[in-house]
């Protein structure tokens, strides 16, 4: 199946941005993928459990002249078909960083974070990458965050000028497409609040990202809350008729929009070493992505069968973090404050009713151990 910067610290909130949105709870049809070739000694035997596969032969890396040996494991990894969700995973696979720690990745494509989390709960997926909106489900106890990936700034509320819309207040009574449980939905809610409005002022239409593009271009909706590359496609097709009413950057003073790696509590407890090895490989991939983002865009375009130009057009929609950013943010406490400020936005909007200590759903110790392994691998 197709499973396929700088870190800004503020005294209270992060200056951050949102990863490309997560979509609703319906899973997309998985597509086959070709996994990165592994050396023969790392190939799956096909006889072990999907979550973790071991063999008598281990992969190894060199550290100060001493080999680090890793028993081969296979991980089923969920991603969404955009740079915000998939770039570190694709970079880790195609750059050889998963192979370096003995991981064979099986990538599965989804259209949103809630669907990914549902697949993890059913045991079909081991690890997922989610955007801001789906973090609410982690706060509710459905999954554990074990690695920060990036911040994005690709979510927008975009409207059709020909429908008489030039500012947020013009959306009153208009048909607006939205994808539930996504970071773009959060941006819509924040923009409505800023304009002194609420959802009751709109006629909301629930659509996935692809449906929102079609509805906007055809004129079946007057506006939509979506993310790149969908928003780029809308602008390309609609030209001057498209107007952006709000985006992540309008709310950097209130909330961070992180993309994170997650697993269920049960999987994390039983396979903690797998999470450490996975995130150590991701940290190396994050370093590589920062310096080679255009190459990673092309890798992703090939993976999801998209035009390279469409993916390249989104490369500046994210704050590409590197391993040192994660190290610094753990040391000064700003990573913890990031997730706290994110939770507060969910509380303010009514999405989350009770405050939850971040230590209950963020596995900071896995990040620490992954950083230690990352340093050993250098």
N, C-alpha and C positions, 0 to 999 in steps of 0.2 A: 504494500500500500504506500501511497505517497505520503509519507509521514514528513516528510521533509522537515569640542568636548572639554572639555573641562567640567569639573564638578563644582557647581556654584553653591556656596554655603552662605546663608543669611543668619542673623542672630535668632530669628523666630522661624521664618519660612525659607524654603529653597526658591531660588530663581530657576525654575525648571520648566519642562514642557511635556506634552503628552505624546506618548507613543501612538502609532496608528491604531485606530479603534478596534475594539472587539465587537463581535456581532452577537446575534441572539442565540437562543439556546438550540437552534436546529443545526445539526452538523452537515457540512458539505460532503459530497461524495468523495471518499478517499481515492487518490490516484496512485498508480504504481510509480516507484522511483528506483533509480539505480544508485546503490550505495557506493560510497567511495571505496576504491579497492584497498584491501588490507593485505599485509604480508601473509603468506600461507599459515604461519603459526598463529595468526590472530583471527582467522576465519571461524565463523560459527559452525559448530558441529550439527546444529539443528536438533539436538536431543535434550537440551536444557530448557528450563522455564524461560518465558519471554522476558521476564524482568531482569534476570541475572544468569549469565551462562559462564561456567568455568571449565577449564580443561587442564590437562597435565602440563601443557606448554604455556608459558606466560610471555606477554609482551614486555619490553623493557626500554628504559630511557637512561641516559648517562647523566650522573650528577657528581661533579668533582671526581670523575674517573670511576665512580662506583655505580653499577647498574641499579635502576629502580625497576623492580619486577611487578607486573600487573597481570592478574588473572583476567582473561577476556570476559567481557560482559556485553550483552546486547540490550539497548534501551530503546523503547518506543517513545518518540518525541513528537509532540504536537506543535504546529506552528501555523500562522496565518500568512497568506501570500503577499507580504509586503516587507520592506526593509526594516520597519520598526519591530516586527515580530521575528523574522526569519534570518536576518543578516548574520548575527553571531553564530547561529546554528550552522548555517551554510558555510561560513568561514571556518568553523571548527572542523567540519567534515572535509571540505574540499582543500583546506589548508593543511590537513593531516594532523590536527591537534587532538581530535578524538582518538585516532589510531595510536598516538603517542602514549596515551594512558589506557590503552587496551579496550576502548569502547567501539562497538559496532553500532552505529545509529540506524534506526528504522524510522523514517520521517513520515508523518501523516499530516495532510493539509486540512485545516478547518477554517470556517469563516468567522469564528469568534471565540472569546475566552470562556463564556458560560458553557458552550458546547464542549470545549476542551476539558473543562472541569468535570462535566457529566461523564465524559469518556474515561477519565481517570477514576471516577467513583465506581464505574462498572468494571474496571480492571483492564480496559482495552488500551490505555495509554499510561506510561510511567511518569513522564515529565512534560510540562507545557510551558510555553512562553505566553504571558498575558499582558494586556494593556491596562490602563488605569481603571476603567470601569469594572472589570472583573475582580479587582482587588477587594471589592466589597464582600465577595463570596469567601475570600480568605479570612477577612475579619469575622465573618459569621462561622468560621470553623470548617469550611468545606475543603480547604487546602492550606498548605504551609509554603511561605515564601522562603527560598533558600539562596537567592542570588539576584542582585540588581543588574540589569542589562544596560539601560539607556534612559534618556528622557526624549520625548518627542514633542513636536510642535506642528503636527500635520492636521489636527482636527479643526473643522470650520463649520460655521453656519453660512451656507451659500444660497442665494436667492435669484429669482428671475426678474430683472428690471421691467420687462414687458408686462408683468403682473402688478405693476405699480408699487414695487418694493424697492426702497433705497436705504432703509434703516430698520432696526429691530421692531420698533413700534408699528411699522407697516405690516408686520406679520399677523396682526389681529384679524381673526376670521379666515386666515389663509390655510391651505393644505400644506403641511410640513412633514416630510419623510424623516423618520428617525429609526435607529437601530437600538433596541433595548439592551441595556447592560454594557454600553460602550462608553469610551472616553468622549466621543463626539456628543453623546447624549448629555454627559456632564457639562460640556461646554454650552450646549443649548440651554440647559437649566440655569447656568450661571449668567448667560447673556440675557435671558428673560428676567431674572431677578434684578440685574443691573438696570434694565429698562423699565422696571416697575410692573412687570407682567408675570403671568404664570402659564402653565400648560393649558389651563382652561380657556385661555384666550385664543388658542389655536385649534385647528382640526388636525390632529396627529395621525399619521399613516405609518404603520409598522412595516418596514421594508429592510432587506439586507442590503449590503453595499452595492451589489450589482443591480438590484432592483431600484435603488435610489438613483443611480446614474440614468437608467432607462426612463424612469418617471420624470426626472428633471429635463432631460433632452426632449422628451415627447410633450412636455407641458402638462402631464397628468398631476404633478404636484407643483406648488409655487415656490417651495424652498426645501432644503434638506440639511440635516446635520450629518456630516460624513468626514472622510479622511482621505489622504493621498494613498494610492494614485487615483482614487475615484474622483476627488475634487479636481485634479488636474485634467482628467478626461472631460468632466463637465465644462470646465473653462475652455478647453480646446474646441469642443463641439458647439458651445453656446456663444463663444466670443464675448462681445461687449454686453450681451444680455445678462451675463453672470456677474453678480456683485457679492463680495464677501462681507457679511454683517458682523462676524465675531470669530475669534480663534483662540487657541491656547494662550498665546502671548498676552492677551488682554487680561489674564487672570494669574499671571506668574506670582503676584504678590499674595495670592490666597492658597495656592495648591501646587504641589508637584505632580507631574503626570508621568510616573515611572512605568517602564516595562520590566517585568520581573520573571524569573524562573520559579516554577512551583511544582510541588508533588503533594500527594495526599499524606496525611499524618502517618497512616499505616505503612505506606511505601517508604517514607523517610526513616521511620524507626527500624524497619527491617533491612534497608539498603542504604544506610547512611554513607558508607564508603563510596557507593556509586554516585551519590550526590556530590561528594567532595571531588571525586575524579572528574565528573561531568563539569562542574563549575570551574575547576582548575583549567580544563581545556578551553572553556568559554572565555576565561580571563585572557588566555593567550590569543584567542580569536578576536577579542575586543581590541587588544593592542594592534593586531594585524589589520583589522577593519579600519581603525582610525587612520592608518597610514596608507591604506590601499582601498579606500571606499569605492572607487569606481570599478575596480576589479571585482569586488564583492557584489556590486550591483549587477554586473554581467553574469556572475555565477548564479545569482538568484533568478535573473531573467530566464536563463536556460532551464533552471529547475522548474519554474512555474509556467514555462512556455509563453513568456511575455516578451514584448518588444524591449530590447535593452534601453532604448531612449526613454521609454515610459518609466522604467525603474530608475535610471540615472537622474531623471527630473525630480526625484524625491530625495536625493542624497543629502540635501541641506535641511530636511524637515525633522532632523533628530539631533540631539546632543550626544555625540559619540563618546562614551566614557571609556577609560582604560583602567587597567588593574591598579595603577597608582591612585586613581580617583577613589576606588573602592577602599583601598588601604587607608587613605587619608580620612575618608568619611566615617569609617569605623573607629579610627583613633580619636577623632574630635567629637564624635557623637552626632554628626550632622545626618548620617544615614538614618539613624533612629528618629531624628526630628522630621526627616522627610516623610516617613511612613506615618508619623503622628499627625502631621499637618494634612496629609492625604485623608486620614481617617476623620479628621475634624470636618472636612468638606462633606463627607458622606453623612456625618451627624447633622450638620447644619441643613442639609437638603432633606433630612428625614429618611434617607436610604438606610442608615444605621441608627438604631435607637439608643443603644448603650455603649459607652466607651469601653474598649478592650485594650489591655496592655499589649503593646507590640510584641513583647517577648512570647506571647501565647501563639502568635501566628507568623513570626519572622524568625528564621533559624540563623541568628547572627553567628553562632559557633561554627556552622557549616561554612559560612563565608570566611571565617578566620582560618579554618583548617585548609580550605581550598587555596587561600592566599599562600599559606605555608608550602603547600604542594607546588603551586605555581612557581614559587621562588626556588624550590628544589629542582624544578624542571628547566630553569634558565641555564 
